[in-house]
Amino acid sequence: MSKSEQQLKERIKELTCLYEVTSIIVNADYDQLEQTIKAIAYSLKKAFQYPDKTEISIETPSININTEPLNTANPTIVSSILIFNDPKGRIIASFNASALKADKFLEEETLLLDNVALKIGNLLERIDIKNNELSMKRQMERADRLATLGELTAGIAHELNTPLANILGFAELLQSRLKKDEQALNDLDKIITNAIFSREVVKKLMFFTCTMPQEMKHINLVSIIKESIKLLEPTFRKSKVKYIVKIEDENLMLRADTVQMTQIMFNLLMNAIYFSQQNGVVTIETSQNKKHIILKISDEGKGFDIKDMDKVFEPFFTTKPIGEGSGLGLSVVHGIVASHKGTITAQNNNKKGAIFTVTLPKD
């Protein structure tokens, strides 16, 4: 075969590879990215002058594919994979042990590698855009759902508040009149106890819907954190749970309602203690930037099931056994944070457990 024929053959292989890679990417299932990258790697390997002597490695932020383990001591060419103009991966072509010392990569093979790296970068950019769109859509749906629930629970709380106050008031009046009837007094005690419990549930609903009056003033969040931990010391000891406090700055000033900030701390800490195992550690971290104060509370419990992530802050949703939780604690926290124009997120820890991140504006 003449040199011209050989060169033509190599160009045909390269063009065929580019066509194959384009087809693979066009028909790619974004949920099957590993198979897509693997198919590209083997298609690329076939396009080289010495396919039996060449191995391909494709490295991306989430997936690494090798046709065979590379020996980078041998002649190698590399192309960067750019994702939004930022190098986030690379393609490596390297000769394996069967290659001869005289074997060299062609200049056209370097260009081929660059072209394929560009196509993979474009694919990964599209996947990132799609994932961001889905994430934004889920956040909007969740916000709409919480807004609807907020309106519903506000109505329920308003309707229940007055009759509960009447039940409690008349029960207490009857209690003062029936001092000699022990059975009646016992029954009234039950009515009063249950009415008080129901009133607390309504109060939590009102916290969730932000209808409780607020006394906004400039406070130091560090003082509230330390006081809350001090009050919960017996609970930590009883549950045999440890805690770590990481406060970057002792001066975390913000405009907020002191009682409601305490409510946030209590609910998040009690939740972390409940889901922690014995000898587990609850971590309280704070930091700040020019505009916001960030509070993180993490535990070493079982974390969240993926299917429950969108329901965490919904009222009456709980993973606790019946009788151990009303499902209002975290929804109350969400309502308070929202009323302070802040945000709260829940996610699983990298190792184990859950982490809640509260971001509050300083003014």
C-alpha positions in Angstrom: 0.0 0.0 0.0 1.4 3.4 -1.0 1.9 6.2 1.5 -1.0 8.2 -0.1 -3.3 5.2 0.2 -2.3 4.7 3.8 -2.9 8.4 4.6 -6.3 8.2 2.9 -7.2 5.1 4.9 -6.3 6.9 8.2 -8.4 10.0 7.3 -11.4 7.7 6.5 -11.0 6.0 9.9 -10.8 9.4 11.6 -13.9 10.7 9.8 -15.8 7.5 10.5 -14.9 7.9 14.2 -16.2 11.4 14.3 -19.4 10.3 12.6 -19.8 7.4 15.1 -19.1 9.7 18.1 -21.6 12.2 16.9 -24.2 9.5 16.5 -23.5 8.1 19.9 -23.9 11.6 21.5 -27.0 12.4 19.5 -28.7 9.2 20.6 -27.3 9.3 24.2 -29.5 8.6 27.2 -28.4 11.1 29.8 -29.1 8.5 32.5 -26.7 6.1 30.9 -23.7 8.4 30.7 -21.1 5.7 31.6 -22.2 3.5 28.6 -22.1 6.5 26.3 -18.5 7.4 27.4 -17.4 3.8 27.1 -18.8 3.6 23.5 -16.9 6.8 22.6 -13.7 5.4 24.0 -13.8 2.2 22.0 -14.8 4.1 18.8 -11.9 6.4 19.3 -9.5 3.5 19.8 -10.5 2.0 16.4 -9.6 5.3 14.7 -5.9 5.3 15.6 -3.2 4.1 13.2 -2.3 1.2 15.5 -5.6 0.4 17.4 -4.1 -2.8 18.8 -1.3 -0.9 20.3 -3.3 2.1 21.6 -5.4 2.4 24.7 -7.8 5.2 25.5 -8.7 6.8 28.8 -11.6 9.3 29.2 -11.8 11.1 32.5 -14.8 13.2 33.5 -16.0 14.7 36.8 -18.2 11.7 37.5 -16.9 8.8 35.3 -13.5 7.4 34.3 -13.3 4.9 31.4 -10.2 3.0 30.2 -10.1 0.6 27.3 -7.2 -1.0 29.2 -5.0 0.3 32.1 -2.6 2.9 30.7 1.1 3.0 30.9 1.9 6.7 30.7 5.6 6.0 30.5 4.9 5.1 26.9 4.3 7.9 24.3 1.0 9.6 25.2 -1.2 12.4 23.9 -3.7 14.3 25.9 -6.7 16.6 25.2 -8.6 18.6 27.9 -12.4 18.3 28.2 -13.8 21.8 28.8 -17.1 22.2 30.5 -18.3 25.9 30.2 -14.7 26.8 29.4 -13.4 25.2 32.6 -11.1 22.1 32.3 -13.1 19.3 34.0 -11.6 16.2 32.4 -9.4 14.8 29.7 -8.9 12.2 27.0 -5.6 10.3 27.0 -4.3 8.1 24.2 -1.3 6.0 25.1 0.7 3.2 23.5 0.6 -0.2 25.3 3.3 -2.7 25.9 3.0 -4.1 22.4 4.1 -0.9 20.7 7.5 -0.5 19.2 9.9 2.3 20.0 9.6 3.7 16.5 5.8 4.0 16.8 4.5 7.6 17.0 1.2 9.3 17.1 0.2 11.2 14.0 -0.5 14.9 14.1 -4.0 14.2 12.8 -4.6 11.8 15.8 -4.0 14.7 18.2 -6.5 16.8 16.2 -9.0 13.9 16.4 -8.6 13.7 20.2 -9.2 17.5 20.4 -12.4 17.1 18.3 -13.8 14.3 20.4 -12.9 16.1 23.6 -14.9 19.1 22.3 -17.9 16.9 21.6 -17.8 15.2 25.0 -17.5 18.7 26.7 -20.6 19.8 24.8 -22.5 16.7 25.9 -21.6 17.2 29.6 -22.6 20.9 29.3 -26.1 19.8 28.0 -26.4 17.3 30.9 -25.5 20.0 33.4 -28.1 22.4 32.0 -30.8 19.7 32.0 -30.0 18.7 35.6 -30.1 22.4 36.7 -33.4 22.9 34.9 -34.9 19.8 36.7 -33.5 21.0 40.0 -35.1 24.4 39.5 -38.4 22.9 38.4 -38.5 20.7 41.6 -37.7 23.7 43.8 -40.5 25.7 42.2 -43.0 22.8 42.5 -42.0 22.4 46.1 -42.3 26.2 46.8 -45.8 26.2 45.2 -46.8 23.1 47.3 -45.6 24.7 50.5 -47.3 28.0 49.7 -50.6 26.1 49.1 -50.1 24.2 52.4 -49.3 27.5 54.1 -52.6 29.0 53.0 -54.5 25.8 54.0 -52.9 25.5 57.4 -53.4 29.3 58.1 -57.1 28.8 57.5 -57.2 25.7 59.8 -55.3 27.4 62.5 -57.6 30.5 62.4 -60.8 28.4 62.5 -59.5 26.2 65.4 -58.0 28.9 67.6 -61.3 30.5 68.8 -63.3 27.3 69.6 -60.2 25.9 71.4 -60.0 29.0 73.5 -63.7 28.6 74.3 -63.3 25.0 75.2 -60.4 25.7 77.5 -62.1 28.7 79.1 -65.4 27.0 79.8 -63.7 23.8 81.1 -61.7 25.9 83.6 -64.9 27.6 84.7 -66.6 24.2 85.2 -63.5 23.0 87.1 -64.0 25.8 89.7 -67.7 25.0 90.1 -67.3 21.2 90.5 -64.8 21.1 93.3 -66.7 18.2 95.1 -67.3 15.9 92.1 -64.0 14.0 91.8 -65.0 12.1 88.7 -66.1 15.3 86.9 -62.9 17.0 87.9 -60.9 14.1 86.4 -62.8 14.3 83.2 -62.3 18.1 83.0 -58.6 17.6 83.6 -58.5 15.4 80.5 -60.5 18.0 78.5 -58.1 20.8 79.6 -55.0 18.7 79.0 -56.1 17.8 75.5 -57.3 21.4 74.7 -53.9 22.7 75.8 -52.2 20.2 73.6 -54.4 21.1 70.6 -53.7 24.8 71.3 -49.9 24.1 71.0 -50.5 22.3 67.7 -52.4 25.4 66.4 -49.6 27.6 67.7 -47.1 25.6 65.7 -49.4 25.8 62.6 -49.4 29.6 63.1 -45.6 29.6 63.3 -45.5 27.6 60.1 -47.7 30.1 58.3 -45.8 33.1 59.8 -49.0 34.5 61.5 -47.4 34.8 64.9 -46.5 38.3 65.9 -42.7 39.0 65.7 -40.6 41.3 67.8 -37.7 42.1 65.5 -34.5 43.5 67.0 -30.8 43.3 66.6 -29.5 40.2 68.4 -26.3 38.1 68.6 -27.1 34.6 67.3 -24.2 33.2 69.2 -25.9 33.9 72.5 -29.0 32.1 71.4 -27.0 29.1 70.2 -25.0 28.8 73.5 -28.2 29.3 75.6 -30.1 26.6 73.6 -27.2 24.1 74.0 -27.0 24.9 77.7 -30.7 24.2 78.2 -30.5 21.0 76.1 -27.5 19.6 77.9 -29.6 17.2 80.0 -31.3 15.9 76.8 -27.9 15.3 75.2 -26.7 13.4 78.3 -29.8 11.4 78.6 -29.7 10.4 74.9 -25.9 9.7 75.2 -25.3 12.0 72.3 -22.2 14.3 72.1 -22.0 17.7 70.4 -19.4 19.9 68.8 -19.7 23.6 68.4 -17.7 25.4 65.7 -18.3 29.2 65.9 -16.1 31.2 63.5 -17.0 34.6 64.9 -18.4 35.4 68.4 -20.3 38.3 66.9 -23.1 37.1 64.6 -25.5 40.1 64.6 -28.8 40.0 62.8 -32.2 41.5 63.0 -34.6 38.8 64.2 -37.1 37.6 66.7 -35.3 36.1 69.7 -38.1 33.7 70.6 -38.3 32.4 67.1 -34.5 32.0 66.7 -34.6 29.9 69.9 -37.4 27.9 68.3 -35.3 27.2 65.3 -32.4 26.0 67.5 -34.5 23.9 69.7 -36.4 22.2 66.9 -33.2 21.5 64.8 -31.2 20.3 67.8 -34.0 18.1 69.2 -34.5 16.6 65.7 -30.7 15.9 65.5 -30.6 14.3 69.0 -33.7 12.1 68.2 -32.1 10.6 65.1 -28.6 10.2 66.5 -27.4 6.9 67.8 -25.7 6.5 71.2 -22.3 8.1 71.1 -23.2 9.9 67.9 -22.1 13.5 67.4 -24.3 16.5 66.6 -22.3 19.4 65.0 -23.3 23.0 65.2 -21.4 25.3 62.8 -21.7 29.0 62.1 -20.2 31.4 59.6 -21.0 34.7 58.0 -20.3 36.8 55.0 -21.1 40.4 54.2 -24.9 39.9 53.9 -25.8 36.6 55.6 -25.3 34.4 58.6 -25.1 30.7 58.0 -26.0 28.1 60.6 -25.4 24.3 60.0 -26.6 21.5 62.3 -25.6 18.0 61.3 -26.1 14.6 62.9 -24.8 11.1 62.4 -28.1 9.3 62.1 -29.6 7.4 59.2 -30.2 10.5 57.0 -33.0 10.9 54.6 -34.6 8.5 52.1 -34.3 10.1 48.6 -38.1 9.8 48.3 -38.7 11.9 51.4 -36.3 14.8 50.5 -39.1 17.0 49.0 -41.4 16.4 52.0 -39.1 17.3 54.9 -40.6 20.7 55.6 -44.2 19.9 54.9 -46.6 20.1 57.9 -47.6 16.7 59.4 -44.9 14.8 57.5 -42.8 12.8 59.9 -40.7 9.6 59.9 -41.0 9.2 63.6 -43.3 6.4 65.0 -46.9 7.3 65.7 -47.2 9.3 69.0 -43.6 10.5 68.9 -43.9 13.5 66.6 -46.6 15.7 65.1 -44.6 16.4 61.9 -44.8 20.1 62.6 -41.3 20.8 64.1 -39.4 21.3 60.8 -42.4 23.0 59.1 -42.3 25.5 62.0 -38.6 26.1 61.4 -39.3 26.6 57.7 -42.0 29.1 58.4 -39.9 31.1 60.8 -36.9 31.1 58.4 -39.1 32.2 55.5 -40.7 35.0 57.7 -37.1 36.3 58.3 -36.5 36.3 54.5 -34.0 33.4 54.9 -33.6 29.9 53.4 -33.3 26.5 54.9 -32.1 23.3 53.1 -31.9 19.7 54.2 -29.5 17.1 52.7 -27.7 14.0 53.5 -24.2 14.2 54.9 -21.3 12.9 52.8 -20.5 10.2 55.4 -23.8 9.6 57.3 -26.7 11.5 58.8 -28.4 14.7 57.8 -27.4 18.3 57.7 -29.7 21.4 57.9 -28.4 24.7 56.6 -30.1 27.9 57.6 -29.1 31.1 55.8 -30.4 34.4 57.4 -30.0 37.9 56.1 -28.3 40.3 58.6 -30.8 43.1 58.0 
